[in-house]
Amino acid sequence: MAATPTVEETVGHVVAGATAECDKAIALHDYVRESVKFGFNKYFDAAPPDYVLACGYGHCNPKSRLLVALFRTAGLESYQHFVVIPKDILKRAIPASRYWMIPAELSHSYVEVKVQGRWYAIDSHIVDTPLLQGALDRLAREGRSLGYGVRIDSINTWDGQSDAFSQFDEDLVIEDHGRVKDLEAYFRDKRYRNRVLGLPFNTMFKLMGEVGVAPMNAHIDKIRQG
């Protein structure tokens, strides 16, 4: 079985032949969107980029961390930007037996990247296309505007020349924490919301392991299947 490519190897493969910054940025965005399914892994927000590539699952924060690493390796200036949003966007994307445990406010991140001299904000890389289509279908049938990990007006395409979001929306922002350069320090900060009964999700998911996380990903797979 071939080893999973590293961040450096992935960049070399994905942007091979591309010379314009815009083309490189779009190629890396699309790679993360489709090659890493929206879901969860045992390291949760603390998942290193190489691990996210290897396991093929990640939610907003590890996928954004991965994309920042890929952008930087490709020579693009990029940062992870954290905000606090309501948990409602994840309603029915998480089994009801676990959804109730999630705090009302969640720490979410999107990516800021400088392309050809201009800054753009994106989280359109977070939701893979099969999930977006399945989630939008369900929202439309139910007459709801938010849930299953998306908004009814979510997009997951990016042209490299504008902002694009599949989860974030300015109307959802409870707090804006700006660019975060030291993730470990941020995870210890009281502003960081991803905890349950004082226990960080990073710790809880590590204790659960991949076996404990698998049912959550299976639930999301059902949304993809329609």
DRENLO-801045 format. One record per residue (C-alpha): residue number from 1; residue in one letter; x, y, z. Coordinates in nm, 3 decimals. Layout:
SITE torgu roti       X       Y       Z
SITE   NUM    A       X       Y       Z
...
***
This chain:
SITE torgu roti       X       Y       Z
SITE     1    M   0.000   0.000   0.000
SITE     2    A   0.151   0.332  -0.105
SITE     3    A   0.228   0.587   0.165
SITE     4    T   0.008   0.895   0.182
SITE     5    P   0.184   1.195   0.024
SITE     6    T   0.313   1.465   0.258
SITE     7    V   0.205   1.828   0.234
SITE     8    E   0.512   1.902   0.022
SITE     9    E   0.453   1.608  -0.209
SITE    10    T   0.086   1.696  -0.242
SITE    11    V   0.164   2.051  -0.347
SITE    12    G   0.415   1.925  -0.602
SITE    13    H   0.155   1.693  -0.751
SITE    14    V  -0.149   1.921  -0.739
SITE    15    V   0.009   2.237  -0.882
SITE    16    A   0.235   2.063  -1.132
SITE    17    G   0.242   2.270  -1.449
SITE    18    A   0.060   2.568  -1.295
SITE    19    T   0.247   2.898  -1.296
SITE    20    A  -0.014   3.161  -1.204
SITE    21    E  -0.090   3.207  -0.834
SITE    22    C  -0.463   3.196  -0.905
SITE    23    D  -0.437   2.858  -1.079
SITE    24    K  -0.228   2.714  -0.796
SITE    25    A  -0.468   2.842  -0.532
SITE    26    I  -0.778   2.703  -0.705
SITE    27    A  -0.615   2.364  -0.763
SITE    28    L  -0.519   2.330  -0.396
SITE    29    H  -0.861   2.449  -0.281
SITE    30    D  -1.037   2.190  -0.497
SITE    31    Y  -0.801   1.916  -0.386
SITE    32    V  -0.874   1.973  -0.018
SITE    33    R  -1.246   2.004  -0.084
SITE    34    E  -1.277   1.664  -0.254
SITE    35    S  -0.983   1.459  -0.123
SITE    36    V  -1.066   1.520   0.244
SITE    37    K  -1.430   1.445   0.318
SITE    38    F  -1.614   1.664   0.564
SITE    39    G  -1.620   1.461   0.883
SITE    40    F  -1.420   1.396   1.195
SITE    41    N  -1.098   1.230   1.299
SITE    42    K  -0.950   1.138   1.634
SITE    43    Y  -0.745   1.457   1.668
SITE    44    F  -1.038   1.692   1.599
SITE    45    D  -0.912   2.053   1.577
SITE    46    A  -0.556   1.952   1.667
SITE    47    A  -0.514   1.721   1.367
SITE    48    P  -0.181   1.787   1.191
SITE    49    P  -0.206   1.852   0.816
SITE    50    D  -0.023   1.534   0.719
SITE    51    Y  -0.260   1.328   0.933
SITE    52    V  -0.566   1.491   0.773
SITE    53    L  -0.428   1.397   0.433
SITE    54    A  -0.369   1.040   0.549
SITE    55    C  -0.706   0.974   0.714
SITE    56    G  -0.912   1.162   0.454
SITE    57    Y  -1.154   1.319   0.704
SITE    58    G  -1.171   1.661   0.864
SITE    59    H  -1.421   1.929   0.959
SITE    60    C  -1.377   2.305   0.922
SITE    61    N  -1.073   2.362   1.142
SITE    62    P  -0.841   2.078   1.034
SITE    63    K  -0.933   2.128   0.668
SITE    64    S  -0.855   2.498   0.697
SITE    65    R  -0.529   2.423   0.874
SITE    66    L  -0.438   2.182   0.594
SITE    67    L  -0.521   2.432   0.321
SITE    68    V  -0.312   2.703   0.490
SITE    69    A  -0.018   2.459   0.501
SITE    70    L  -0.062   2.375   0.133
SITE    71    F  -0.093   2.740   0.032
SITE    72    R   0.220   2.836   0.225
SITE    73    T   0.416   2.548   0.079
SITE    74    A   0.311   2.671  -0.266
SITE    75    G   0.443   3.018  -0.180
SITE    76    L   0.109   3.186  -0.103
SITE    77    E   0.069   3.393   0.214
SITE    78    S  -0.217   3.245   0.414
SITE    79    Y  -0.369   3.238   0.763
SITE    80    Q  -0.637   3.058   0.962
SITE    81    H  -0.906   3.300   1.086
SITE    82    F  -1.128   3.196   1.379
SITE    83    V  -1.481   3.308   1.459
SITE    84    V  -1.754   3.188   1.693
SITE    85    I  -2.081   3.078   1.531
SITE    86    P  -2.398   2.898   1.653
SITE    87    K  -2.396   2.519   1.644
SITE    88    D  -2.720   2.519   1.440
SITE    89    I  -2.531   2.466   1.115
SITE    90    L  -2.443   2.114   1.236
SITE    91    K  -2.800   2.018   1.324
SITE    92    R  -2.874   1.674   1.178
SITE    93    A  -2.516   1.646   1.050
SITE    94    I  -2.439   1.503   1.393
SITE    95    P  -2.644   1.216   1.538
SITE    96    A  -2.902   1.346   1.786
SITE    97    S  -2.746   1.132   2.058
SITE    98    R  -2.433   1.347   2.037
SITE    99    Y  -2.565   1.676   1.904
SITE   100    W  -2.714   1.771   2.241
SITE   101    M  -2.367   1.758   2.397
SITE   102    I  -2.224   2.020   2.161
SITE   103    P  -2.203   2.370   2.312
SITE   104    A  -2.438   2.631   2.169
SITE   105    E  -2.142   2.827   2.031
SITE   106    L  -1.863   2.673   1.823
SITE   107    S  -1.517   2.784   1.716
SITE   108    H  -1.506   2.784   1.336
SITE   109    S  -1.223   2.884   1.107
SITE   110    Y  -1.191   2.994   0.749
SITE   111    V  -0.883   3.068   0.539
SITE   112    E  -0.740   3.402   0.436
SITE   113    V  -0.510   3.382   0.135
SITE   114    K  -0.328   3.643  -0.072
SITE   115    V  -0.355   3.579  -0.445
SITE   116    Q  -0.197   3.809  -0.698
SITE   117    G  -0.176   4.092  -0.447
SITE   118    R  -0.529   4.068  -0.306
SITE   119    W  -0.664   3.901   0.008
SITE   120    Y  -0.958   3.660  -0.006
SITE   121    A  -1.153   3.478   0.264
SITE   122    I  -1.279   3.126   0.194
SITE   123    D  -1.423   2.820   0.359
SITE   124    S  -1.564   2.679   0.036
SITE   125    H  -1.306   2.400   0.068
SITE   126    I  -1.475   2.253   0.376
SITE   127    V  -1.781   2.075   0.235
SITE   128    D  -1.715   1.816  -0.035
SITE   129    T  -1.949   1.817  -0.335
SITE   130    P  -2.148   1.497  -0.260
SITE   131    L  -2.222   1.622   0.092
SITE   132    L  -2.317   1.970  -0.028
SITE   133    Q  -2.562   1.827  -0.281
SITE   134    G  -2.714   1.584  -0.033
SITE   135    A  -2.743   1.846   0.240
SITE   136    L  -2.898   2.109   0.013
SITE   137    D  -3.152   1.854  -0.111
SITE   138    R  -3.256   1.777   0.245
SITE   139    L  -3.279   2.143   0.346
SITE   140    A  -3.496   2.216   0.042
SITE   141    R  -3.729   1.925   0.117
SITE   142    E  -3.761   2.030   0.480
SITE   143    G  -3.797   2.401   0.409
SITE   144    R  -3.504   2.485   0.632
SITE   145    S  -3.219   2.732   0.575
SITE   146    L  -2.949   2.583   0.796
SITE   147    G  -2.832   2.236   0.893
SITE   148    Y  -2.654   1.922   0.776
SITE   149    G  -2.329   2.125   0.784
SITE   150    V  -2.438   2.389   0.530
SITE   151    R  -2.661   2.689   0.462
SITE   152    I  -2.925   2.683   0.190
SITE   153    D  -2.712   2.934  -0.005
SITE   154    S  -2.378   2.759   0.052
SITE   155    I  -2.129   2.722  -0.231
SITE   156    N  -1.813   2.513  -0.250
SITE   157    T  -1.666   2.652  -0.570
SITE   158    W  -1.401   2.926  -0.576
SITE   159    D  -1.268   3.131  -0.865
SITE   160    G  -0.954   3.256  -0.690
SITE   161    Q  -1.077   3.613  -0.727
SITE   162    S  -1.346   3.651  -0.460
SITE   163    D  -1.460   3.537  -0.117
SITE   164    A  -1.649   3.206  -0.104
SITE   165    F  -1.816   3.023   0.184
SITE   166    S  -1.985   2.690   0.240
SITE   167    Q  -2.036   2.735   0.617
SITE   168    F  -1.934   3.082   0.733
SITE   169    D  -2.167   3.378   0.700
SITE   170    E  -2.125   3.723   0.854
SITE   171    D  -2.477   3.703   0.997
SITE   172    L  -2.377   3.398   1.201
SITE   173    V  -2.077   3.558   1.374
SITE   174    I  -2.099   3.584   1.751
SITE   175    E  -1.734   3.677   1.804
SITE   176    D  -1.445   3.738   1.563
SITE   177    H  -1.108   3.625   1.694
SITE   178    G  -0.909   3.712   1.384
SITE   179    R  -0.604   3.534   1.252
SITE   180    V  -0.466   3.267   1.483
SITE   181    K  -0.098   3.189   1.442
SITE   182    D  -0.045   2.975   1.755
SITE   183    L  -0.313   2.706   1.753
SITE   184    E  -0.202   2.534   2.073
SITE   185    A  -0.223   2.861   2.265
SITE   186    Y  -0.564   2.933   2.115
SITE   187    F  -0.696   2.592   2.216
SITE   188    R  -0.607   2.680   2.577
SITE   189    D  -0.761   3.027   2.553
SITE   190    K  -1.100   3.087   2.715
SITE   191    R  -1.224   3.226   2.381
SITE   192    Y  -1.200   2.876   2.230
SITE   193    R  -1.547   2.720   2.247
SITE   194    N  -1.500   2.360   2.137
SITE   195    R  -1.538   2.202   2.479
SITE   196    V  -1.802   1.997   2.657
SITE   197    L  -1.831   2.022   3.036
SITE   198    G  -1.488   2.187   3.035
SITE   199    L  -1.323   1.906   2.839
SITE   200    P  -1.175   2.009   2.503
SITE   201    F  -1.311   1.817   2.208
SITE   202    N  -0.947   1.761   2.109
SITE   203    T  -0.901   1.550   2.422
SITE   204    M  -1.240   1.380   2.404
SITE   205    F  -1.199   1.274   2.041
SITE   206    K  -0.849   1.141   2.108
SITE   207    L  -0.994   0.925   2.386
SITE   208    M  -1.272   0.805   2.152
SITE   209    G  -1.024   0.713   1.879
SITE   210    E  -1.116   0.637   1.521
SITE   211    V  -1.355   0.362   1.630
SITE   212    G  -1.556   0.613   1.832
SITE   213    V  -1.555   0.867   1.550
SITE   214    A  -1.658   0.622   1.277
SITE   215    P  -2.035   0.628   1.353
SITE   216    M  -2.037   1.007   1.314
SITE   217    N  -1.876   0.980   0.972
SITE   218    A  -2.115   0.701   0.875
SITE   219    H  -2.404   0.932   0.964
SITE   220    I  -2.264   1.204   0.737
SITE   221    D  -2.212   0.949   0.459
SITE   222    K  -2.587   0.883   0.463
SITE   223    I  -2.644   1.253   0.388
SITE   224    R  -2.409   1.222   0.089
SITE   225    Q  -2.607   0.927  -0.039
SITE   226    G  -2.934   1.122  -0.036
***
